Structure formats: C-alpha cells, structure tokens
Amino acid sequence: MTTRTLRIAMNGITGRMGYRQHLVRSILPLRDAGGVVLPGGDRVQVEPILLGRNAEKVAELARRHGVEQWSTDVEAVLVDPTVDVYFDAQVTSRRVPAITTALAHGKHVYTEKPTAETLTEAVELARRGADAGVTVGVVHDKLYLPGLVKLRRLVDEGFFGRILSMRGEFGYWVFEGDVQPGQRPSWNYRSEDGGGITTDMFCHWNYVLEGIVGTVDTVTARTVTHIPARVDELGARYPATADDAAYGIFDVTTPGGDPVVVQINSSWATRVHRDELVEFQVDGTHGSAVAGLHSCVAQQRAHTPAAVWNPDLPVTESYRDQWLDVPANAELDNGFKAQWEEFLADVVAGRPHRYDLLSAARGVQLAELGLRSSAEGRRLEVPVVSLDDTAVGAPR
C-alpha cells in the first residue's frame, strides 16, 4: 500500500466558510487522520498551503493550525510545480481570474460557488476547465448533508411513488448590526460587491433540485430587500442594495418525465420556527418526507391518518408524532469533508468529478433568471446550458 501527498493551495481561508468548513472541518481533520484511504487501500495525504490577502491573518492561522507554508502571492504558489490542487473560497468577484490562472498552470481545481458573477463568465470558465485536462470540482455540500442523503435514498427506493411537489424553507434572522452584530459579512447586502440571497442561494437550489428531483424548466421569483439599511463591521451605517429574501417557484421534470412543482423560500429576515435552518418536504402519491440538515422523517400512504378540518375545536393530536425517522444505516460524516474525500479520490484516479464547472454554471444561470423574473414580474424558461455556445442554448 502506498501513500501519495497532494499539496493543496487554499485561497480565501480567512473567510467564514473557507476557514470553518473547508480548513478546520475538512482538510485539517483529513491531514491529522493520515489522509484519505482509497478503496484499494492506498492513502492520499493532504498538505495545505494557506493563501490570503492579509499576511497577518494568514500567518496567524498557519501558526495556530501547524501549517508550514502560507503566502499572499497567489501567482507564485500557482506556478510552483509541486502544488497539485487549487481551492477557491474567495468572494465571487475574484474567483474567475484566480481559477483561470490555476487551470493555465495545470492545477486541479476545487471551488466554492457561485463560480462567476455572470452566466457568460461561468460558461467560459467551465469551457476552460473542460479543456485543461485536470480534475475540476465544485462544492455541492448540501447533497452530502445527512438529511438530504436520506431523502435521496427514499427517491432511489421509489418511496414517494410519483413525486408531486417539493417545498423548501431556508433562512434565519440576520441582525442589522446596530444593537447586535450581524452574523454575516456586510458585503452580502451590497449588490455592487456581489451580495444578495438570490445570487447566494439559487446556485444551491439548482443542484439540490437536480440531485433530488430533476431538471429545472422554469422559474418564477420575487426578490425583496426587507431591511433597507444595515451597520457594517466598523459600525458605519450603509444602504442595503442587495436582496435579503427570495421567494421562488420552479417547474421541474423528473428523469422519468413527471412534472413537479417546487417552492423554496430563502430569507435573512425571518425567524426560525422549524427543527432546522433548512427543511425540504417532498410529497408523492405513495408517501411524503421532510428532510433537514441532519434528520429526515417520512410518512407512508398506508400510515397516513385522515385529517379532518374543524376550526371550532382545538387540535388534540400531534401531527409530528405521526411521522417516522428515516435511519442513516451508515456513518455520515461532515458533508464538506465527505465531498473533499470524493474529489481527492477523483484527482488521484485521474477522472472527472461528478459536480463540475458546468453544473455550477447552471446555478449561476438560475440566479440570473431569478433576479430577472422578479424584475420583470413573469415566469421565465430555463434554457439548456452548453459548452458549445457562448452562454445558453434553446429553451427546454
């Protein structure tokens, strides 16, 4: 059995997502465990190289976590032939040039999303990735969540019969920053800096729908800026120019050709009254299920009680108690770490990662169409995205 070490340049690890999920909860645990064990017994060890614009912050993170190499010179790291993988968790506006440079230097690429600010840029980046002859992957973390893994298994087992609809609720209250500090960076609420919940979340919803239900055919969206002004990290008040809530309806077609109506609400201006910060309910002719980050409960047709509408009497039964937990039947690790393991195995095997830059481009497309749908007040068809044209193809 052999051990191969992959040197991974990690850019943007001073940010919340890059630091918590990718460095602390994924790469460092893999490093400390001796790497990823492949099916044949060989092992892939990881050696992170920390990149960022603030030398003081990057140096402190390297010292704190025992990382030997760090740099603020991305270009110098990318030309180093001993570096195998480039990872990007920067703000979206810096992603295209950095990934383009990494591909030009023959690096395997793994990146957060959105991959670009426009669909045209995202498709061009996907074309570059396809031509580079390397393994390219895009973070699709929510499909690796225990709750959605269980939900996908129910779909594969035919539990739902014919799927009729899907509903999603995501979000929480993000403080304005005056009395209590906001839990998200201020750029999230400035459209000129690439902010907005539609841009942020519709790229997630596209791959969730593709991974659980099917292909998105149309989108109808209403985007809103509920909180018109916020306070930034330095205590200065600024106008919120980006949307903080998006209400979407999607027509989706399953692989078998059945139509499914999907509704997903995304909001940073809502208070949570559900079990988890994100929940999806799938209803079918044979059963229904509700999945969150970790849990998944289901109700089969034969066990569905007869509901009776009577507004004159208080409810005496617990509807939640009528659902059964769906077991994991396996040890489900952190979703980010699980996808990192899959991606690194693909790099070693020299094969494509199943979630590539074109899948990310479809997410950028859905966000663009969502914003346009809201601005124009109408339903829009979702054209096919292809590497063979400059941006989009004909409607489905």
VENMODA-V870082 format. One record per backbone hydrogen bond with DSSP energy under -1.0 kcal/mol. NH is the residue of the N-H (numbers start at 1). CO is the residue of the C=O. E is the energy in kcal/mol with one decimal. If there is no record, write none. Layout:
BEGIN
{{NH	CO	E} {NH	CO	E}}
END
This chain:
BEGIN
{{4	43	-2.6} {6	45	-2.9} {8	47	-2.1} {9	85	-3.0} {10	49	-3.3} {11	87	-2.7} {12	51	-1.3} {15	12	-1.3} {19	15	-2.4} {20	16	-2.3} {21	17	-1.2} {22	17	-1.5} {23	18	-1.6} {24	19	-3.0} {25	20	-1.4} {27	22	-2.7} {28	23	-2.7} {30	26	-1.8} {31	27	-2.7} {32	28	-2.9} {33	29	-1.5} {34	31	-1.4} {35	30	-3.1} {36	44	-3.0} {38	42	-3.4} {41	38	-2.2} {43	2	-2.9} {44	36	-2.8} {45	4	-2.5} {47	6	-2.4} {49	8	-2.9} {50	69	-1.8} {51	10	-2.8} {52	71	-1.2} {58	54	-2.5} {59	55	-2.6} {60	56	-1.9} {61	57	-2.2} {62	58	-2.4} {63	59	-2.4} {64	60	-2.7} {65	61	-2.0} {67	62	-2.5} {71	50	-2.4} {74	72	-1.0} {77	73	-1.6} {78	74	-2.4} {79	75	-1.6} {83	80	-1.6} {84	7	-1.8} {85	7	-2.2} {86	108	-3.1} {87	9	-3.3} {88	110	-1.6} {89	11	-2.7} {94	91	-1.7} {95	92	-1.6} {98	94	-1.2} {99	95	-2.7} {100	96	-2.5} {101	97	-2.0} {102	98	-2.2} {103	99	-2.7} {104	100	-2.0} {105	101	-1.3} {106	103	-1.8} {107	102	-2.5} {108	84	-2.3} {109	135	-1.7} {110	86	-2.4} {111	137	-1.9} {112	88	-2.6} {122	118	-2.1} {123	119	-2.7} {124	120	-2.1} {125	121	-2.4} {126	122	-2.1} {127	123	-2.4} {128	124	-2.2} {129	125	-2.3} {130	126	-2.2} {131	127	-1.7} {137	109	-2.8} {138	355	-2.2} {139	111	-2.8} {143	140	-1.4} {144	141	-1.7} {145	142	-1.1} {147	293	-2.0} {149	145	-2.5} {150	146	-2.1} {151	147	-1.8} {152	148	-2.6} {153	149	-1.7} {154	150	-1.8} {155	151	-1.8} {156	152	-2.6} {157	153	-2.0} {158	155	-1.5} {159	154	-2.3} {161	158	-1.1} {164	283	-2.9} {165	283	-1.7} {166	261	-2.1} {167	281	-2.4} {168	263	-2.9} {169	279	-2.4} {170	265	-2.4} {171	277	-1.5} {172	267	-1.3} {174	268	-2.1} {177	180	-1.1} {188	185	-1.6} {189	186	-2.0} {190	187	-1.8} {193	190	-1.3} {194	191	-1.7} {195	190	-2.4} {196	188	-2.0} {197	243	-2.1} {200	196	-1.9} {201	197	-3.1} {202	198	-2.2} {205	201	-2.6} {206	202	-2.1} {207	203	-1.2} {208	204	-2.3} {209	205	-2.6} {210	206	-2.4} {211	207	-2.3} {212	208	-1.9} {213	209	-2.2} {214	209	-2.4} {215	253	-2.3} {217	251	-3.5} {218	251	-1.3} {219	380	-2.5} {220	249	-2.5} {222	247	-1.8} {224	245	-2.6} {230	238	-2.4} {231	176	-2.9} {232	236	-2.9} {235	232	-1.8} {238	230	-3.1} {240	228	-2.8} {241	189	-1.1} {242	189	-1.7} {244	224	-2.0} {245	224	-1.5} {246	266	-3.0} {247	222	-2.5} {248	264	-2.6} {249	220	-2.7} {250	262	-3.0} {251	218	-1.3} {252	260	-2.7} {253	215	-2.4} {254	258	-2.6} {257	254	-2.2} {260	252	-3.0} {261	164	-1.7} {262	250	-2.6} {263	166	-2.4} {264	248	-2.2} {265	168	-2.4} {266	246	-2.6} {267	170	-1.5} {268	244	-2.9} {279	169	-2.0} {280	291	-2.8} {281	167	-2.9} {282	289	-2.6} {283	165	-2.3} {284	287	-1.9} {285	162	-1.8} {286	160	-2.4} {288	299	-2.2} {289	282	-2.1} {290	297	-2.6} {291	280	-2.8} {292	295	-2.7} {297	290	-2.4} {298	324	-2.6} {299	288	-2.8} {301	286	-2.6} {304	301	-1.5} {313	310	-1.3} {322	319	-1.3} {323	320	-1.5} {324	298	-2.6} {326	296	-3.3} {338	334	-2.6} {339	335	-2.0} {340	336	-2.2} {341	337	-2.3} {342	338	-1.7} {343	339	-2.9} {344	340	-2.8} {345	341	-1.9} {346	342	-1.8} {347	343	-2.2} {348	344	-2.2} {349	345	-2.1} {350	346	-1.1} {351	346	-2.1} {360	356	-1.4} {361	357	-1.9} {362	358	-1.7} {363	359	-1.1} {364	360	-2.0} {365	361	-2.5} {366	362	-2.1} {367	363	-1.9} {368	364	-2.4} {369	365	-2.7} {370	366	-2.2} {371	367	-2.3} {372	368	-2.2} {373	369	-2.9} {374	370	-2.0} {375	371	-2.2} {376	372	-2.5} {377	373	-1.5} {378	373	-1.4} {380	219	-2.6} {382	217	-3.3} {384	394	-1.8} {393	384	-3.3}}
END
